[in-house]
Amino acid sequence: MRRFLVLIVLLPLTGCIGSYVPPDLNNACSILKEKRGWYGDVLRTEKKWGVPIPVSMAFIRQESSFRKRAKQPRKKILRIIPWKRVSSASGYSQAVNKTWEQYLKETGKSGLMTRRSDFKDAVDFIGWYNNKSVRTLGIKKNDAYNLYLAYHEGWTGYRKGTYKKKEWLIKTARKVEKNKKSYAAQLARCHNLRTKWLGIF
């Protein structure tokens, strides 16, 4: 009986393991100091895809607020009964199934070993996507505003200018650009971030 009660107590806690969410989304230094592994992930993405760390972090903040299991809300039947989700977007990057599959195919990654709920994989996806936007659309690597518009509308949609009729999306893209600038200014002052990541101090 005692063992059964212990299991009841522990079950809710198991769902919290690995579900860390930064307490202060406004502070890039705080986020990366608390999660040392994340700094290595965004740094590798910057070196591999040329996408600045502040851009990747601003994207994840907007898409999932750094929640690994973030999903789109469900539609409701008669405004009460939960139904299918609005889209297949999930994880840190909120990548949809079709684009995620394209990413796996083009990078040669395994669908079994690569997950949208893994920060390392999610930020690599963002780097891959933005790198393609830079190459195919001519957007600058540091232009979080236009990169986000392309991220949301897709490469074809961006070319067609579908975002121009979506004022809410334009406002969101401006917010992403603002957060990128804020993160960049903060990270410029985190002189000991790399040494802490390496475990020197």
Residue pairs with C-beta under 8 A, 6 or more apart in sequence:
18 68
19 67
19 68
19 69
20 35
20 68
21 65
21 66
21 67
22 30
22 31
22 34
22 35
22 66
23 30
24 30
24 31
25 31
25 61
25 65
25 66
26 182
27 186
28 54
28 57
28 182
28 183
28 186
28 187
28 190
29 186
29 187
29 189
29 190
29 193
31 38
31 57
31 66
32 38
32 39
32 42
32 187
32 190
32 193
32 197
33 190
33 193
33 196
35 119
36 196
36 197
36 199
37 119
37 120
38 119
38 123
39 193
39 194
39 197
40 197
41 119
41 120
41 123
41 124
42 53
42 56
42 57
42 123
43 53
43 197
44 120
44 124
45 51
45 53
45 56
45 123
45 124
45 126
45 127
46 52
46 53
46 56
46 127
48 124
48 127
49 124
49 127
49 128
49 130
49 131
50 127
50 131
50 134
50 141
51 126
51 127
51 130
51 131
51 141
52 141
52 142
52 180
52 184
53 183
53 187
54 144
54 180
54 181
54 183
54 184
54 187
55 130
55 141
55 142
55 144
55 147
55 180
56 123
56 126
56 127
56 130
57 179
57 180
57 183
58 144
58 176
58 177
58 179
58 180
58 183
59 93
59 126
59 130
59 144
59 147
59 148
59 151
59 176
60 66
60 92
60 93
60 122
60 123
60 126
61 179
62 148
62 172
62 175
62 176
62 179
63 70
63 89
63 92
63 93
63 94
64 70
64 91
64 92
64 93
64 94
66 92
67 92
68 91
68 92
68 117
68 118
68 119
69 90
69 91
69 117
70 90
70 91
70 92
70 94
71 85
71 89
71 90
72 85
72 86
72 87
72 88
72 89
72 90
72 94
73 85
73 86
74 82
74 83
74 84
74 85
74 86
75 82
75 83
75 84
75 85
75 86
76 82
76 83
77 83
87 96
88 96
88 97
88 98
89 95
89 96
90 116
90 117
91 115
91 116
91 117
91 118
91 122
92 116
92 117
92 119
92 122
92 123
93 116
93 122
93 123
93 125
93 126
95 103
95 116
95 122
95 125
95 129
99 129
99 154
100 116
100 125
101 111
103 109
103 125
103 128
103 129
104 110
104 111
104 114
106 128
107 124
107 128
109 121
114 121
115 121
116 122
116 125
126 151
129 151
130 141
130 147
130 151
132 155
133 139
133 146
133 147
133 150
133 151
133 155
133 158
134 140
134 141
134 147
136 155
137 146
137 150
137 155
137 158
137 159
139 146
139 147
139 150
140 146
142 180
143 177
144 173
144 176
144 177
144 179
144 180
145 173
145 174
145 176
145 177
146 158
146 173
148 172
148 173
148 176
148 177
149 158
149 163
149 169
149 170
149 173
150 157
150 158
152 163
152 169
152 172
152 173
153 162
153 163
153 169
157 163
163 169
163 170
163 173
164 170
187 193
192 201
195 201
